[in-house]
Amino acid sequence: MTRLVQIKQGSVCRVARVEESHLVLLEGCSSVYELANLAITGGVKLSEMVSHKSSSERLDYDLVYGGRSEWRLLPPIDHPEPARCLISGTGLTHLGSARDRQAMHAAANEKLTDSMKMFRWGVEGGRPTAGQIGIAPEWFYKGTGRMLRAHGQPLDVPCYAEDGGEEAEIAGIYLIAPDGTPRRVGMAGGNEFSDHRFEKKNYLNLAGSKLRTCALGPELVVDPEFQSVPVSISIERNGAVHWSATFRTGEAEMCHSLQNLEHHHFKFEGHRRPGDVHVHFFGTDCLSFSAGVRLEDGDVMQVTFEGFGRPLRNPVRVEHSAARLVQVHPLG
């Protein structure tokens, strides 16, 4: 299985293949974006291009991963124009996500929320037969490439937010080819960080609750196994594990097939602009928020996906200043 990282030293960026416990540097490309474009134009598989570009240069992965090297990890995908990297996601894909959303949004006089209705539609029509189109899933927008953070970087709870909470999810990473065809570059483990307290007030706050930083990596896995992936989450506080949980993700654990999720994202013409990058989160089945945990400044979130490389760790950073009025000035 091919695992890739992006690293940076000063102004120099490189791509490396993971060969535990080393990183094998690639020649002739400074980003996964460039590497994927070379594979498309060359008409070869990405894994073949990685083999072709592998050099004899090696780095100690432990030092890089632990932040003890002059090289530092970047998100495993980016775009030279960050605004052309679209970050989005799909919710209500797992049984647990529907259960948690039902509990979050249910009113005393309401037996079945809109969230649970949409989940049931997914169960009934989210896995169509080959060549058929299934029911559309829930979809949300998270931002552009400027919102992506790497392993070790903090995820922010801004001054206007009510909370911040981890969401351990696998994300698909895509590049739109020159002919407009979406090409799946690979997948990566991620933390789709969201404001659950704001969402809990009213499910219509979901859109705004998603506009937060998120993390990806540290590795991009080319053509991974995505049927049933064991996931572990832990929240560390003051150097000790404060909360932890495990669950499984992947197609066998979801009510929508991967093909259906991808179709309903890329059916929109605006999502098939040549040269664009898409990062699409596939949902989760477990939240510390649902267990009554409220993350604090300095907490460290760790999410681990079996078969997707090393754990992704990110501290929580809470902005304690008061919310500031954003004033709009008329140009006329």
VMD Tcl script that draws the C-alpha trace (Angstrom):
set ca {
  {0.00 0.00 0.00}
  {1.41 3.37 -1.03}
  {1.44 6.01 1.72}
  {2.54 9.57 1.00}
  {3.36 12.65 3.07}
  {4.11 16.25 2.20}
  {6.93 17.92 4.12}
  {8.53 21.34 4.21}
  {11.89 22.76 5.24}
  {12.02 26.54 4.98}
  {10.71 27.35 1.51}
  {11.41 23.86 0.13}
  {8.50 21.41 -0.17}
  {8.88 17.72 -0.97}
  {6.76 14.58 -1.30}
  {7.89 11.39 0.41}
  {6.78 7.77 0.42}
  {6.40 6.16 3.83}
  {8.62 3.12 4.30}
  {8.56 2.59 8.06}
  {10.43 3.94 9.83}
  {11.76 6.16 7.05}
  {10.50 8.63 4.49}
  {11.77 8.06 0.95}
  {11.91 11.41 -0.86}
  {10.55 11.68 -4.40}
  {12.39 13.50 -7.17}
  {10.94 15.98 -9.64}
  {7.79 16.99 -7.75}
  {7.19 19.30 -4.81}
  {3.57 18.36 -4.01}
  {1.06 15.53 -4.23}
  {-0.95 17.83 -6.50}
  {1.94 17.99 -8.96}
  {2.56 14.24 -8.64}
  {-1.08 13.41 -9.36}
  {-1.13 15.69 -12.39}
  {1.97 13.95 -13.72}
  {0.24 10.58 -13.34}
  {-2.86 11.82 -15.18}
  {-0.97 13.37 -18.07}
  {1.32 10.32 -18.27}
  {-1.60 7.91 -18.29}
  {-0.19 5.84 -15.43}
  {-1.34 4.88 -11.95}
  {-0.29 7.15 -9.12}
  {1.50 4.25 -7.39}
  {3.55 3.68 -10.56}
  {4.51 7.36 -10.67}
  {5.58 7.17 -7.03}
  {7.85 4.20 -7.80}
  {9.31 6.03 -10.79}
  {10.03 9.16 -8.75}
  {11.45 7.47 -5.63}
  {15.04 8.49 -4.85}
  {17.77 7.20 -2.54}
  {17.24 10.11 -0.11}
  {15.76 9.09 3.22}
  {14.62 10.85 6.38}
  {13.93 9.49 9.84}
  {10.11 9.45 10.01}
  {10.09 9.36 13.82}
  {11.94 12.67 13.97}
  {9.68 14.34 11.41}
  {6.48 12.97 12.96}
  {7.56 14.01 16.45}
  {8.44 17.56 15.39}
  {12.16 17.03 16.11}
  {13.37 17.54 12.54}
  {14.03 20.60 10.40}
  {11.40 19.10 8.10}
  {7.80 19.52 9.20}
  {4.68 17.72 8.06}
  {2.12 19.49 5.88}
  {-1.45 18.36 5.13}
  {-1.10 15.45 2.68}
  {-2.87 17.45 -0.07}
  {-3.04 21.11 -0.96}
  {-3.43 23.31 -4.01}
  {-1.11 26.08 -5.25}
  {-4.24 28.28 -5.15}
  {-5.89 27.39 -1.80}
  {-9.27 28.76 -2.92}
  {-9.37 25.96 -5.52}
  {-9.36 23.28 -2.84}
  {-12.97 22.66 -1.76}
  {-13.53 21.00 1.62}
  {-16.92 19.37 2.13}
  {-18.50 16.38 3.78}
  {-21.41 14.03 4.07}
  {-23.34 13.46 7.28}
  {-25.84 10.87 8.50}
  {-23.87 8.12 6.80}
  {-23.35 5.98 9.93}
  {-25.94 4.53 12.30}
  {-24.35 6.25 15.28}
  {-24.34 9.65 13.60}
  {-28.10 9.40 13.10}
  {-28.61 8.30 16.70}
  {-26.56 11.21 18.03}
  {-28.25 13.73 15.74}
  {-31.69 12.44 16.76}
  {-30.82 12.93 20.42}
  {-29.34 16.36 19.71}
  {-32.30 17.72 17.76}
  {-35.35 15.89 19.09}
  {-38.02 17.98 20.80}
  {-40.36 16.65 23.45}
  {-43.28 16.53 21.05}
  {-41.34 15.16 18.07}
  {-40.83 11.44 17.64}
  {-38.82 11.49 14.40}
  {-36.53 14.39 13.46}
  {-35.73 15.46 9.92}
  {-32.23 14.09 10.52}
  {-33.57 10.62 11.30}
  {-35.89 10.79 8.30}
  {-32.93 11.56 6.04}
  {-30.92 8.75 7.59}
  {-33.75 6.29 6.92}
  {-33.91 7.44 3.31}
  {-30.22 6.59 3.10}
  {-30.81 3.13 4.52}
  {-33.56 2.55 1.96}
  {-31.86 4.04 -1.09}
  {-28.21 4.83 -0.38}
  {-26.75 1.64 -1.82}
  {-28.13 1.36 -5.36}
  {-27.30 -1.51 -7.69}
  {-24.41 -1.07 -10.11}
  {-25.12 1.59 -12.71}
  {-28.03 3.10 -10.80}
  {-28.31 6.39 -8.88}
  {-29.33 6.24 -5.23}
  {-30.83 8.76 -2.82}
  {-28.86 11.94 -2.21}
  {-27.08 12.14 1.17}
  {-26.78 15.13 3.47}
  {-23.99 17.42 2.25}
  {-22.14 20.28 3.90}
  {-19.45 22.81 3.03}
  {-16.45 23.38 5.32}
  {-14.37 25.93 3.45}
  {-11.34 26.13 1.19}
  {-7.80 24.85 1.49}
  {-6.99 27.64 3.94}
  {-8.96 25.73 6.58}
  {-6.78 22.59 6.34}
  {-4.33 21.88 9.16}
  {-1.55 19.31 9.41}
  {-0.62 16.78 12.07}
  {0.47 18.65 15.18}
  {-1.12 21.97 14.27}
  {-3.90 23.37 16.50}
  {-7.57 23.37 15.55}
  {-9.21 26.64 16.52}
  {-12.32 27.49 18.49}
  {-12.78 31.12 17.34}
  {-14.14 33.85 19.57}
  {-17.58 33.72 17.93}
  {-17.91 29.93 18.34}
  {-19.71 28.20 21.19}
  {-17.59 25.06 21.19}
  {-15.27 22.83 19.22}
  {-15.33 19.06 19.00}
  {-13.47 16.33 17.15}
  {-15.05 14.27 14.38}
  {-12.89 11.31 13.40}
  {-13.55 10.74 9.70}
  {-11.86 9.37 6.61}
  {-11.79 11.81 3.71}
  {-11.61 11.15 0.00}
  {-9.07 13.27 -1.88}
  {-9.81 14.10 -5.52}
  {-8.28 15.96 -8.43}
  {-10.35 17.01 -11.43}
  {-8.58 15.95 -14.63}
  {-8.22 18.25 -17.66}
  {-11.25 16.59 -19.28}
  {-13.43 17.26 -16.20}
  {-13.29 13.70 -14.85}
  {-12.97 13.41 -11.06}
  {-9.98 11.25 -10.15}
  {-9.66 9.82 -6.65}
  {-6.06 10.42 -5.60}
  {-6.51 8.49 -2.36}
  {-7.89 8.80 1.14}
  {-6.65 10.14 4.45}
  {-7.70 10.03 8.06}
  {-8.98 13.32 9.34}
  {-10.52 15.36 12.13}
  {-13.58 17.18 10.78}
  {-13.70 19.64 13.69}
  {-17.15 21.24 14.31}
  {-19.16 23.39 16.74}
  {-21.66 20.92 18.21}
  {-23.07 23.21 20.91}
  {-24.08 25.73 18.25}
  {-25.64 22.99 16.12}
  {-27.55 21.56 19.09}
  {-29.49 24.82 19.50}
  {-31.16 24.27 16.13}
  {-30.37 21.79 13.38}
  {-30.47 24.67 10.86}
  {-27.22 25.84 12.50}
  {-25.47 22.82 10.99}
  {-24.11 24.83 8.05}
  {-22.48 27.44 10.27}
  {-21.20 24.86 12.74}
  {-19.07 23.29 10.01}
  {-17.16 26.45 9.03}
  {-14.14 25.65 11.18}
  {-10.57 24.50 10.73}
  {-10.05 20.78 10.20}
  {-7.08 18.43 10.03}
  {-5.97 15.78 7.58}
  {-3.22 13.20 7.61}
  {-0.46 12.87 8.35}
  {-0.54 10.47 5.39}
  {-2.42 10.09 2.13}
  {-3.08 6.43 1.32}
  {-3.38 5.45 -2.33}
  {-6.21 2.96 -2.97}
  {-6.77 1.89 0.67}
  {-9.10 -0.78 2.00}
  {-12.35 1.05 2.84}
  {-14.80 -1.71 3.76}
  {-14.59 -1.79 7.54}
  {-11.88 0.34 9.12}
  {-11.26 0.25 12.90}
  {-11.00 3.76 14.38}
  {-9.81 4.88 17.81}
  {-10.20 8.33 19.33}
  {-8.67 9.78 22.47}
  {-8.81 13.16 24.19}
  {-5.75 13.94 26.29}
  {-5.92 16.54 29.06}
  {-2.93 17.56 31.15}
  {-0.91 14.66 29.81}
  {-3.46 11.93 30.60}
  {-6.25 10.30 28.59}
  {-9.48 12.09 29.54}
  {-11.79 10.15 27.20}
  {-11.43 7.49 24.52}
  {-13.60 5.39 22.24}
  {-13.47 3.04 19.26}
  {-15.76 2.41 16.31}
  {-15.62 1.28 12.69}
  {-16.06 3.23 9.49}
  {-16.07 2.31 5.80}
  {-18.62 1.13 3.26}
  {-19.75 -1.89 5.29}
  {-20.54 0.42 8.22}
  {-22.46 3.02 6.21}
  {-25.90 3.32 4.67}
  {-24.49 4.94 1.50}
  {-22.04 3.31 -0.88}
  {-18.87 5.17 -1.79}
  {-20.04 5.34 -5.40}
  {-23.30 6.99 -4.34}
  {-21.54 9.54 -2.16}
  {-19.10 10.40 -4.94}
  {-21.84 10.66 -7.58}
  {-23.91 13.08 -5.55}
  {-20.89 15.29 -4.89}
  {-19.57 15.39 -8.43}
  {-22.91 15.50 -10.25}
  {-22.74 19.29 -9.86}
  {-20.97 20.86 -12.82}
  {-19.25 23.36 -10.52}
  {-17.54 20.46 -8.74}
  {-15.90 19.24 -11.94}
  {-13.72 22.21 -12.85}
  {-10.39 20.95 -14.26}
  {-7.48 21.43 -11.90}
  {-9.53 21.74 -8.69}
  {-8.87 19.62 -5.60}
  {-11.70 18.25 -3.44}
  {-11.44 16.95 0.11}
  {-14.67 15.19 1.12}
  {-15.26 13.79 4.61}
  {-17.35 10.59 4.77}
  {-18.83 10.90 8.26}
  {-18.32 9.46 11.72}
  {-20.03 7.16 14.20}
  {-18.68 8.56 17.47}
  {-18.27 11.98 19.13}
  {-16.86 12.91 22.52}
  {-19.53 15.62 22.61}
  {-22.22 12.93 22.68}
  {-20.53 11.48 25.75}
  {-20.80 14.83 27.53}
  {-17.18 15.87 26.99}
  {-16.48 19.55 26.35}
  {-13.02 20.14 24.93}
  {-10.78 22.70 26.60}
  {-7.87 24.84 25.50}
  {-4.77 22.65 25.33}
  {-6.57 19.32 25.01}
  {-4.98 17.04 22.43}
  {-7.22 15.10 20.05}
  {-5.83 11.90 18.56}
  {-7.58 9.91 15.83}
  {-6.20 6.66 14.45}
  {-7.49 4.75 11.42}
  {-6.16 1.23 10.95}
  {-4.41 0.94 7.60}
  {-4.14 4.72 7.16}
  {-0.74 5.30 8.68}
  {0.27 7.02 11.87}
  {-2.19 8.75 14.23}
  {-3.30 12.31 13.59}
  {-2.79 14.52 16.66}
  {-3.98 18.11 17.03}
  {-4.26 20.35 20.08}
  {-7.35 22.47 20.73}
  {-6.75 26.23 20.73}
  {-9.53 28.39 22.17}
  {-9.63 32.09 21.38}
  {-10.63 33.80 24.62}
  {-11.14 37.34 23.33}
  {-14.65 38.76 22.98}
  {-16.46 38.42 19.66}
  {-15.88 41.46 17.46}
  {-18.40 43.16 15.23}
  {-17.45 42.84 11.57}
  {-18.47 46.04 9.82}
  {-19.16 46.25 6.11}
  {-18.25 49.53 4.40}
  {-20.26 50.57 1.34}
  {-18.16 51.09 -1.75}
  {-20.63 53.47 -3.37}
}
mol new
graphics top color blue
foreach p $ca { graphics top sphere $p radius 0.5 }
foreach p [lrange $ca 0 end-1] q [lrange $ca 1 end] { graphics top cylinder $p $q radius 0.2 }
display resetview
